[in-house]
């Protein structure tokens, strides 16, 4: 029996959907994750690369992204930060690191 998509899949889908709602669609170019645990929590560290087109909407969405709330079934986004935004003409490549924690 499948438990459904993992946190990495849910996070990627949530980022793409949020960008679409903000009027600056991005695509998921790369995603990787590793299991993470502390004495009290378990979860995953994520590395995500998104690609979009430069626009004022994208700039505003990226500026607000670290404080954004994401509804991931069974997981909380505990931390999210922009690592790098690369510019190549009108294209923007955005590297993001995130930490998700499993809800208990």
WOLIN-V737070 format. One record per residue. SS is DSSP state (H for helix, E for strand, C for the rest). PHI is phi in radians with two decimals (999 if undefined). OMEGA is omega in radians with two decimals (* if undefined). Layout:
BEGIN
ss=SS phi=PHI omega=OMEGA
ss=SS phi=PHI omega=OMEGA
END
This chain:
BEGIN
ss=C phi=999 omega=-3.11
ss=C phi=-1.46 omega=3.10
ss=C phi=-1.57 omega=-3.11
ss=C phi=1.72 omega=-3.09
ss=C phi=-1.10 omega=3.09
ss=C phi=-1.38 omega=-3.09
ss=H phi=-1.06 omega=-3.13
ss=H phi=-1.13 omega=3.12
ss=H phi=-1.13 omega=3.14
ss=H phi=-1.09 omega=3.14
ss=H phi=-1.13 omega=3.12
ss=H phi=-1.02 omega=3.12
ss=H phi=-1.09 omega=-3.12
ss=H phi=-1.14 omega=3.12
ss=H phi=-1.14 omega=3.14
ss=H phi=-1.10 omega=-3.14
ss=H phi=-1.12 omega=3.13
ss=H phi=-1.12 omega=3.12
ss=H phi=-1.15 omega=3.11
ss=H phi=-1.12 omega=3.11
ss=H phi=-1.10 omega=-3.13
ss=C phi=-1.45 omega=3.11
ss=C phi=1.43 omega=-3.14
ss=C phi=-2.44 omega=-3.04
ss=C phi=-0.96 omega=3.05
ss=E phi=-2.16 omega=3.04
ss=E phi=-2.05 omega=3.13
ss=E phi=-1.47 omega=-3.10
ss=E phi=-1.60 omega=-3.13
ss=E phi=-2.63 omega=3.03
ss=E phi=-2.69 omega=3.10
ss=E phi=-2.55 omega=3.13
ss=E phi=-2.64 omega=3.04
ss=E phi=-2.34 omega=3.10
ss=E phi=-1.10 omega=-3.12
ss=E phi=-2.50 omega=3.08
ss=E phi=-2.67 omega=3.00
ss=C phi=-2.10 omega=3.13
ss=C phi=-1.14 omega=-3.07
ss=C phi=-2.10 omega=-3.06
ss=C phi=-2.31 omega=3.01
ss=E phi=-2.28 omega=-3.14
ss=E phi=-3.13 omega=-3.10
ss=E phi=-2.62 omega=2.99
ss=E phi=-1.75 omega=-3.04
ss=E phi=-2.06 omega=2.98
ss=E phi=-2.16 omega=-3.04
ss=E phi=-2.25 omega=3.04
ss=E phi=-2.11 omega=3.12
ss=E phi=-1.99 omega=3.10
ss=E phi=-2.22 omega=3.12
ss=E phi=-2.57 omega=-3.14
ss=E phi=-1.90 omega=-3.13
ss=C phi=-0.98 omega=3.05
ss=C phi=-2.89 omega=3.04
ss=H phi=-1.04 omega=3.12
ss=H phi=-1.13 omega=3.11
ss=H phi=-1.14 omega=3.12
ss=H phi=-1.03 omega=3.14
ss=H phi=-1.16 omega=3.14
ss=H phi=-1.10 omega=3.13
ss=H phi=-1.12 omega=3.13
ss=H phi=-1.10 omega=-3.10
ss=H phi=-1.53 omega=-3.01
ss=H phi=-0.99 omega=-3.12
ss=C phi=-1.07 omega=-3.14
ss=C phi=-1.77 omega=-3.08
ss=C phi=-1.21 omega=3.07
ss=C phi=-1.76 omega=3.11
ss=C phi=-2.21 omega=3.10
ss=C phi=-1.63 omega=3.10
ss=E phi=-2.01 omega=-3.10
ss=C phi=-0.98 omega=3.08
ss=C phi=1.44 omega=-3.07
ss=E phi=-2.48 omega=3.01
ss=E phi=-2.04 omega=3.01
ss=E phi=-1.52 omega=-3.07
ss=E phi=-1.46 omega=-3.12
ss=E phi=-2.74 omega=3.08
ss=E phi=-2.59 omega=3.12
ss=E phi=-2.47 omega=3.03
ss=E phi=-1.42 omega=3.14
ss=E phi=-1.61 omega=-3.09
ss=E phi=-2.82 omega=2.99
ss=E phi=-2.14 omega=3.14
ss=E phi=-1.80 omega=-3.12
ss=E phi=-1.95 omega=3.04
ss=E phi=-2.49 omega=-3.03
ss=C phi=1.13 omega=3.12
ss=C phi=-1.50 omega=-3.11
ss=E phi=-1.40 omega=3.05
ss=E phi=-2.16 omega=3.05
ss=E phi=-1.93 omega=-3.01
ss=E phi=-2.03 omega=3.07
ss=E phi=-1.75 omega=-3.09
ss=E phi=-2.21 omega=2.96
ss=E phi=-2.06 omega=-3.12
ss=E phi=-2.47 omega=3.05
ss=E phi=-2.15 omega=3.04
ss=E phi=-1.93 omega=-3.14
ss=E phi=-2.14 omega=3.11
ss=E phi=-1.24 omega=3.06
ss=C phi=-1.40 omega=3.13
ss=C phi=-2.04 omega=*
END
